[in-house]
Amino acid sequence: MNEGKKVLMGMTAAELKAAATELGMPAFTGGQIAQWLYLKHATTIDEMTNISQKNRELLKQHYVVGAMAPIDCQRSQDGTVKYLFPVRCHSMCFTGDVAPEEAKETPTLFVETVFIPDGDRATLCVSSQVGCKMNCLFCQTGKQGWQGNLTAADILNQIYSLPERDRLTNIVFMGQGEPMDNLDAVLRATEILTAPYAYAWSPKRITVSSVGIKTKLKRFLDESECHVAISLHSPLHEQRQSLMPAERAMPIAEVADLLKQYDFTHQRRCSFEYICFSGLNDSLAHGRAIVSLLKGLECRVNLIRFHAIPDVDLPASDEHRMEQLRDFLTQHGIFTTIRASRGQDIFAACGLLSTAKIKESLTTPL
């Protein structure tokens, strides 16, 4: 039985050493556990063979590793793979990091993780929440509502239990949820990803997105060296508010002013994500407003094709209009790219696979 047991994944080296000493083990046992977790990716405590059997048995009385394999996937012809992971998130239904066996009487929750190979580069798009409070018009995840924050273990498990884990070159927090709305868990996950005792990744390999929650974005910029990506989608206050209700409390002009206080000329990069809707936000007038908004800020803009979602009547821009906007921004000093669409033959838009799975779980008899 795993009732009452804590999850090792997501614990820092200092916390693992403290856990070991609390159980009467030598402090160096915590370092051994960290190696088994983050370097060797053990899935059970029994695999930690340089720890004495007595101490392994003691550890098993109080802890589980917490690794959970994906339960479903969709594979695209272009090599993109969308995985569906079960989670043990913090919400009104969950209290703390618990073993998955404890969650049998709670709703079944899932998040999506997308593996995107591209030549020598392999990017993983991870989720930070189940559902989302931001309710952006064009996002299927927002239609789910917010169901809970992922724990650091939930976030890391998307990497830990990924079949293609060893191929990864980059991680982007651009999956389901608003990372700044779950900042403590995101910062803990990125700390472990960049820590020398764990994954030892450069912060330059990690990008964290946000709609622009100012106070938490400032904390992230102060405490992390990872790249930041802001969901822009319109430079005009009223129009952005119609697309993204968060604009009402967190105007993009104020977010841009905050970003201008930081140095993005060296190691850290600032980018803006911009989904293009035909005749709505892809005109040269919008281009001029973007140039004005971002003046004085070292950044780049990524133009994104819209992937249609059910019951949302937004037209996708065509190639010509996107190229016209890209060229205008580039001519005015903003490095701009058009992101290649991936996974269009599967559930491409974020939230579609998990929404389908949730509906299936609600209609399937126990």
C-alpha positions in Angstrom: 0.0 0.0 0.0 1.2 3.5 -0.8 -1.2 5.4 1.4 0.4 8.4 3.1 3.7 8.0 1.2 5.6 11.0 -0.2 7.0 11.3 -3.7 10.8 11.5 -4.1 10.7 13.0 -7.6 10.7 16.8 -7.3 12.7 16.9 -4.1 16.0 18.8 -4.1 19.3 17.4 -3.1 19.1 19.2 0.3 15.6 17.8 0.9 16.7 14.3 0.0 19.5 14.5 2.5 17.2 15.8 5.1 14.7 12.9 4.4 17.5 10.4 4.7 18.7 11.7 8.0 15.2 11.9 9.4 15.0 8.1 8.8 18.3 7.5 10.6 20.3 7.0 7.4 23.7 8.7 6.6 23.3 12.1 4.9 25.2 10.8 1.8 22.2 8.4 1.2 20.3 11.5 0.1 23.0 12.1 -2.6 22.7 8.5 -3.7 18.9 8.9 -4.0 19.4 12.0 -6.1 21.7 10.1 -8.5 19.2 7.3 -8.9 16.4 9.8 -9.5 17.9 12.4 -11.8 20.8 10.6 -13.4 19.7 7.0 -13.6 15.9 7.6 -13.7 15.0 4.7 -11.4 11.3 3.9 -11.4 11.3 2.0 -8.0 13.3 2.2 -4.8 14.3 -1.4 -5.2 16.5 -0.3 -8.2 18.7 1.8 -5.9 21.1 -1.0 -5.3 24.0 0.9 -3.7 21.7 1.7 -0.8 21.5 -1.2 1.7 18.5 -3.4 1.5 17.6 -2.4 5.1 17.5 1.3 4.2 15.7 0.6 0.9 12.9 -1.2 2.9 12.8 1.7 5.3 12.6 4.2 2.5 9.8 2.2 0.9 7.8 2.6 4.0 7.6 6.3 3.6 8.3 7.2 0.0 7.7 6.2 -3.6 9.7 7.4 -6.7 6.5 8.8 -8.3 7.2 7.9 -12.0 4.1 7.5 -14.1 4.2 6.4 -17.7 2.0 8.1 -20.3 -1.3 6.4 -20.8 -1.9 7.4 -24.4 -0.3 9.1 -27.4 -0.9 10.4 -30.8 1.8 10.2 -33.5 2.1 12.5 -36.4 3.6 11.7 -39.8 6.2 14.5 -39.2 7.5 12.8 -36.1 5.7 14.9 -33.5 4.2 12.8 -30.6 1.6 14.1 -28.2 1.6 12.1 -24.9 -1.1 12.0 -22.3 0.2 11.8 -18.7 -1.8 11.1 -15.5 -1.2 13.6 -12.7 -1.4 13.9 -8.9 -1.9 17.7 -9.0 -2.7 20.1 -6.1 -6.3 21.2 -6.3 -9.5 21.1 -4.4 -9.4 17.3 -4.9 -5.8 16.7 -3.9 -3.7 17.7 -0.8 0.0 17.4 -1.3 2.2 15.0 -3.3 0.6 11.6 -3.0 1.2 8.3 -4.7 -1.1 7.7 -7.7 -2.7 4.7 -5.9 -4.2 7.1 -3.4 -6.1 9.0 -6.0 -8.6 6.3 -6.9 -11.6 8.1 -5.4 -10.7 11.5 -7.0 -11.4 12.5 -10.6 -9.0 11.2 -13.2 -6.9 14.0 -14.5 -4.5 14.2 -17.4 -2.1 16.6 -19.1 -0.6 16.8 -22.5 3.1 16.8 -23.4 4.3 17.2 -26.9 7.6 15.9 -28.3 8.8 17.8 -31.4 11.8 16.5 -33.2 13.4 18.8 -35.8 16.8 17.6 -37.2 19.4 17.7 -34.4 16.9 19.6 -32.2 14.3 17.9 -30.1 11.9 20.1 -28.1 9.5 19.0 -25.4 6.4 21.1 -24.6 5.4 20.5 -21.0 2.2 21.4 -19.1 2.1 23.2 -15.7 -1.7 22.9 -14.8 -4.7 20.8 -15.5 -6.9 23.2 -17.4 -6.3 27.0 -17.1 -7.9 30.0 -15.5 -6.9 32.4 -18.3 -9.7 31.3 -20.7 -8.1 32.6 -23.9 -10.7 32.5 -26.7 -8.5 30.5 -29.1 -7.3 27.9 -26.5 -9.0 24.5 -25.9 -7.3 24.1 -22.5 -9.1 27.2 -21.2 -12.4 25.6 -22.2 -11.7 22.9 -19.6 -11.6 25.5 -16.8 -9.0 25.1 -14.1 -8.8 21.8 -12.3 -5.5 22.0 -10.4 -1.9 22.9 -10.3 0.7 20.3 -11.1 3.2 19.5 -8.5 6.9 19.7 -9.4 6.8 15.9 -9.6 4.0 16.1 -12.2 6.0 18.6 -14.2 9.2 16.6 -14.0 7.5 13.3 -14.7 6.7 14.6 -18.2 10.4 14.5 -18.8 11.4 11.6 -16.5 8.9 9.2 -18.1 9.2 10.3 -21.7 10.3 7.5 -24.0 12.4 10.0 -26.0 13.9 11.6 -22.9 17.6 11.1 -23.9 17.0 12.9 -27.2 15.8 16.2 -25.7 17.7 19.4 -26.4 15.1 22.0 -25.3 12.1 22.3 -23.0 9.3 24.9 -23.3 6.6 25.5 -20.7 4.0 26.2 -23.4 1.6 23.3 -22.8 -1.6 23.3 -20.7 -1.9 26.0 -18.1 -0.3 29.3 -17.2 3.1 28.7 -15.7 3.1 31.9 -13.6 -0.1 30.8 -12.0 1.8 27.8 -10.6 5.1 29.5 -10.1 6.4 27.7 -7.1 6.2 24.3 -8.8 7.6 25.7 -12.0 10.6 27.3 -10.3 11.2 24.1 -8.3 11.1 22.0 -11.6 13.5 24.4 -13.4 15.8 24.4 -10.4 16.1 20.7 -10.6 16.5 20.7 -14.4 19.4 23.1 -14.1 21.0 21.8 -10.9 24.4 20.2 -11.2 23.3 17.2 -9.0 20.3 16.5 -11.3 19.9 17.2 -15.1 22.5 20.0 -15.2 20.8 21.7 -18.2 21.7 25.2 -19.2 18.9 27.7 -18.5 19.3 28.6 -22.2 17.7 25.3 -23.1 14.5 26.1 -21.2 11.7 28.7 -22.1 8.8 29.5 -19.8 5.7 31.2 -21.2 3.2 33.5 -19.7 0.2 35.7 -20.6 1.9 38.3 -18.4 1.0 38.0 -14.7 3.1 41.0 -13.7 4.0 40.3 -10.0 4.8 36.7 -10.6 6.6 37.4 -13.9 8.8 39.8 -12.0 9.6 37.1 -9.5 10.4 34.6 -12.2 12.7 37.1 -13.9 14.5 37.8 -10.6 14.8 34.1 -9.5 15.4 32.3 -12.8 17.8 32.6 -15.7 15.5 30.7 -18.1 14.2 32.3 -21.3 10.8 33.9 -21.2 8.0 34.0 -23.8 5.0 36.2 -23.6 1.7 35.4 -25.2 0.9 38.6 -27.2 -1.6 37.9 -29.9 -2.6 41.5 -30.2 -0.9 44.8 -29.3 -4.2 46.6 -29.0 -5.7 46.7 -25.5 -9.4 46.2 -26.4 -8.8 43.6 -29.0 -6.3 41.6 -26.8 -8.9 41.7 -24.0 -11.5 40.2 -26.3 -9.0 37.4 -27.1 -7.4 37.1 -23.7 -9.5 38.2 -20.7 -6.2 38.4 -18.7 -5.5 41.7 -20.5 -8.1 43.4 -18.4 -6.0 43.0 -15.2 -2.6 42.6 -16.8 -2.3 45.0 -19.8 0.4 44.0 -22.3 1.7 47.6 -22.2 2.5 47.2 -18.5 4.1 43.8 -19.1 6.3 45.3 -21.9 7.3 48.1 -19.5 8.3 45.5 -16.9 10.4 43.5 -19.4 12.2 46.6 -20.5 13.7 46.8 -17.0 15.7 43.6 -17.6 18.7 42.8 -19.8 17.9 40.5 -22.7 21.1 41.3 -24.7 23.3 38.4 -23.5 22.3 35.0 -22.1 18.6 35.3 -21.5 16.1 35.7 -24.4 12.7 37.4 -24.5 10.2 36.4 -27.1 6.6 37.1 -27.9 4.2 34.5 -29.2 1.6 35.8 -31.8 -1.1 33.6 -33.3 -2.2 35.1 -36.5 -6.0 35.4 -37.3 -6.9 36.5 -40.9 -8.2 40.1 -41.0 -8.2 40.3 -37.2 -4.7 40.9 -36.0 -2.4 40.4 -39.0 -2.5 43.8 -40.7 0.3 46.2 -41.1 -1.5 48.5 -38.7 -1.0 45.8 -36.1 2.6 45.5 -37.2 3.1 49.3 -36.4 1.4 48.9 -33.0 3.8 45.9 -32.2 6.8 48.0 -33.2 5.6 50.8 -30.9 4.8 48.5 -28.0 8.2 46.7 -28.1 10.4 49.7 -28.9 13.5 49.6 -26.7 13.1 45.9 -25.8 15.6 43.4 -27.2 13.3 40.6 -28.2 11.9 38.4 -31.0 8.4 37.7 -32.3 7.2 34.2 -33.3 4.2 34.2 -35.6 2.1 31.1 -35.2 -0.6 29.5 -37.5 -3.9 29.0 -35.8 -5.0 25.4 -35.2 -8.7 25.4 -35.1 -10.6 24.2 -32.0 -14.3 23.2 -31.7 -16.9 25.9 -31.4 -14.4 28.8 -32.0 -15.0 30.7 -35.2 -11.6 32.4 -35.8 -10.1 32.4 -39.3 -6.4 31.4 -39.7 -4.1 33.8 -41.6 -2.8 32.6 -44.9 0.9 32.4 -45.7 1.0 35.6 -47.6 -0.4 37.7 -44.8 1.9 36.1 -42.2 4.9 36.7 -44.5 3.9 40.3 -45.0 3.7 40.9 -41.2 7.0 39.1 -40.6 8.8 41.2 -43.2 7.3 44.4 -41.8 8.5 43.6 -38.3 11.9 42.5 -39.5 12.3 45.7 -41.5 11.6 47.7 -38.3 14.3 45.9 -36.3 12.3 43.1 -34.6 13.7 39.6 -35.4 10.5 37.7 -36.5 10.0 34.1 -37.6 7.0 32.1 -38.7 6.8 28.9 -36.6 6.5 25.8 -38.6 3.2 23.9 -37.9 3.8 20.5 -36.5 1.4 17.5 -35.8 -1.4 18.8 -37.9 -2.6 15.2 -38.6 -3.2 14.5 -34.9 -4.8 16.4 -32.1 -2.6 19.4 -32.9 -4.1 22.2 -30.8 -3.2 22.2 -27.1 -6.0 20.6 -24.9 -7.8 18.5 -27.5 -6.4 15.1 -26.5 -6.9 15.7 -22.8 -10.4 17.0 -23.3 -11.3 13.9 -25.3 -9.8 11.7 -22.6 -11.6 13.5 -19.8 -14.9 13.1 -21.6 -14.2 9.4 -22.2 -13.5 8.9 -18.4 -16.8 10.6 -17.5 -18.8 8.4 -19.9 -17.0 5.0 -19.3 -18.7 3.0 -16.5 -16.4 1.8 -13.7 
